[in-house]
Amino acid sequence: MSGRRATLVGGFAAAFLTVLGAASQASADVRTYPLAPGASVNVRSGPGTHYPIVRTIPAGSSVPIRCQTEGESVSGYYGTSTIWDNIANAQFVSDAYVQTGSDGYVAARCG
């Protein structure tokens, strides 16, 4: 293999591994939290009850919190909160139904 080709291949491999490592680190930072006992929770396409329901998570489940954002105020099992947890792409649940152990943010803000 020529020196230039080896450099390009090596550079590509290094860039790929850097991106792969960053993605692995980001997924490693996502924590999972239990939902309120006995509550099935609606997952919405945005941070408010006026957004469409995408799916419903059954009682006894846990959810990953990728990031959090402010939205509509909701009263639930764990009090009243304006924090919405992003659990997947375009999928949000009210933090009032998630046992995070905090009244504030426990993850990075959605950007």
TORKOL-4160 file (C-alpha; in steps of 0.2 Angstrom, whole numbers, padded with zeros to 4 digits, m for minus):
111
<pt num="1" X="0000" Y="0000" Z="0000"/>
<pt num="2" X="0007" Y="0017" Z="m0004"/>
<pt num="3" X="0011" Y="0029" Z="0009"/>
<pt num="4" X="m0003" Y="0041" Z="0004"/>
<pt num="5" X="m0016" Y="0027" Z="0004"/>
<pt num="6" X="m0010" Y="0020" Z="0020"/>
<pt num="7" X="m0011" Y="0038" Z="0028"/>
<pt num="8" X="m0029" Y="0040" Z="0021"/>
<pt num="9" X="m0035" Y="0023" Z="0027"/>
<pt num="10" X="m0027" Y="0026" Z="0044"/>
<pt num="11" X="m0034" Y="0043" Z="0046"/>
<pt num="12" X="m0052" Y="0036" Z="0041"/>
<pt num="13" X="m0050" Y="0022" Z="0054"/>
<pt num="14" X="m0045" Y="0035" Z="0067"/>
<pt num="15" X="m0059" Y="0046" Z="0063"/>
<pt num="16" X="m0071" Y="0032" Z="0064"/>
<pt num="17" X="m0065" Y="0025" Z="0080"/>
<pt num="18" X="m0066" Y="0043" Z="0088"/>
<pt num="19" X="m0084" Y="0045" Z="0082"/>
<pt num="20" X="m0088" Y="0027" Z="0088"/>
<pt num="21" X="m0080" Y="0031" Z="0105"/>
<pt num="22" X="m0090" Y="0047" Z="0107"/>
<pt num="23" X="m0106" Y="0038" Z="0103"/>
<pt num="24" X="m0102" Y="0024" Z="0116"/>
<pt num="25" X="m0098" Y="0037" Z="0129"/>
<pt num="26" X="m0114" Y="0047" Z="0126"/>
<pt num="27" X="m0124" Y="0031" Z="0127"/>
<pt num="28" X="m0115" Y="0026" Z="0143"/>
<pt num="29" X="m0120" Y="0042" Z="0151"/>
<pt num="30" X="m0139" Y="0039" Z="0149"/>
<pt num="31" X="m0146" Y="0033" Z="0165"/>
<pt num="32" X="m0163" Y="0023" Z="0167"/>
<pt num="33" X="m0176" Y="0028" Z="0180"/>
<pt num="34" X="m0192" Y="0019" Z="0185"/>
<pt num="35" X="m0209" Y="0026" Z="0182"/>
<pt num="36" X="m0221" Y="0029" Z="0196"/>
<pt num="37" X="m0228" Y="0013" Z="0204"/>
<pt num="38" X="m0244" Y="0007" Z="0195"/>
<pt num="39" X="m0244" Y="0020" Z="0182"/>
<pt num="40" X="m0244" Y="0017" Z="0163"/>
<pt num="41" X="m0237" Y="0033" Z="0156"/>
<pt num="42" X="m0241" Y="0042" Z="0139"/>
<pt num="43" X="m0226" Y="0046" Z="0128"/>
<pt num="44" X="m0228" Y="0061" Z="0118"/>
<pt num="45" X="m0220" Y="0069" Z="0103"/>
<pt num="46" X="m0216" Y="0085" Z="0112"/>
<pt num="47" X="m0215" Y="0092" Z="0130"/>
<pt num="48" X="m0233" Y="0095" Z="0133"/>
<pt num="49" X="m0250" Y="0086" Z="0134"/>
<pt num="50" X="m0256" Y="0095" Z="0118"/>
<pt num="51" X="m0243" Y="0084" Z="0108"/>
<pt num="52" X="m0249" Y="0068" Z="0101"/>
<pt num="53" X="m0247" Y="0052" Z="0110"/>
<pt num="54" X="m0234" Y="0041" Z="0102"/>
<pt num="55" X="m0236" Y="0026" Z="0113"/>
<pt num="56" X="m0239" Y="0021" Z="0131"/>
<pt num="57" X="m0227" Y="0013" Z="0143"/>
<pt num="58" X="m0234" Y="0000" Z="0154"/>
<pt num="59" X="m0233" Y="0001" Z="0173"/>
<pt num="60" X="m0217" Y="m0006" Z="0181"/>
<pt num="61" X="m0206" Y="0000" Z="0167"/>
<pt num="62" X="m0191" Y="0011" Z="0167"/>
<pt num="63" X="m0186" Y="0024" Z="0155"/>
<pt num="64" X="m0169" Y="0031" Z="0149"/>
<pt num="65" X="m0167" Y="0050" Z="0150"/>
<pt num="66" X="m0157" Y="0056" Z="0136"/>
<pt num="67" X="m0159" Y="0074" Z="0140"/>
<pt num="68" X="m0173" Y="0085" Z="0148"/>
<pt num="69" X="m0182" Y="0101" Z="0143"/>
<pt num="70" X="m0195" Y="0113" Z="0150"/>
<pt num="71" X="m0213" Y="0111" Z="0144"/>
<pt num="72" X="m0230" Y="0111" Z="0150"/>
<pt num="73" X="m0233" Y="0110" Z="0169"/>
<pt num="74" X="m0240" Y="0092" Z="0174"/>
<pt num="75" X="m0246" Y="0086" Z="0191"/>
<pt num="76" X="m0242" Y="0068" Z="0193"/>
<pt num="77" X="m0236" Y="0054" Z="0206"/>
<pt num="78" X="m0220" Y="0064" Z="0210"/>
<pt num="79" X="m0228" Y="0081" Z="0211"/>
<pt num="80" X="m0230" Y="0095" Z="0199"/>
<pt num="81" X="m0216" Y="0098" Z="0186"/>
<pt num="82" X="m0212" Y="0108" Z="0170"/>
<pt num="83" X="m0198" Y="0096" Z="0166"/>
<pt num="84" X="m0200" Y="0084" Z="0152"/>
<pt num="85" X="m0189" Y="0069" Z="0149"/>
<pt num="86" X="m0183" Y="0065" Z="0132"/>
<pt num="87" X="m0182" Y="0045" Z="0131"/>
<pt num="88" X="m0180" Y="0043" Z="0113"/>
<pt num="89" X="m0180" Y="0053" Z="0097"/>
<pt num="90" X="m0196" Y="0064" Z="0097"/>
<pt num="91" X="m0202" Y="0055" Z="0113"/>
<pt num="92" X="m0205" Y="0064" Z="0129"/>
<pt num="93" X="m0213" Y="0059" Z="0146"/>
<pt num="94" X="m0217" Y="0071" Z="0160"/>
<pt num="95" X="m0204" Y="0070" Z="0174"/>
<pt num="96" X="m0219" Y="0071" Z="0186"/>
<pt num="97" X="m0221" Y="0052" Z="0183"/>
<pt num="98" X="m0202" Y="0047" Z="0183"/>
<pt num="99" X="m0193" Y="0043" Z="0199"/>
<pt num="100" X="m0177" Y="0053" Z="0197"/>
<pt num="101" X="m0175" Y="0057" Z="0216"/>
<pt num="102" X="m0174" Y="0076" Z="0212"/>
<pt num="103" X="m0186" Y="0090" Z="0208"/>
<pt num="104" X="m0173" Y="0097" Z="0196"/>
<pt num="105" X="m0164" Y="0092" Z="0181"/>
<pt num="106" X="m0154" Y="0075" Z="0182"/>
<pt num="107" X="m0148" Y="0075" Z="0164"/>
<pt num="108" X="m0141" Y="0088" Z="0151"/>
<pt num="109" X="m0154" Y="0100" Z="0144"/>
<pt num="110" X="m0160" Y="0095" Z="0126"/>
<pt num="111" X="m0152" Y="0107" Z="0114"/>
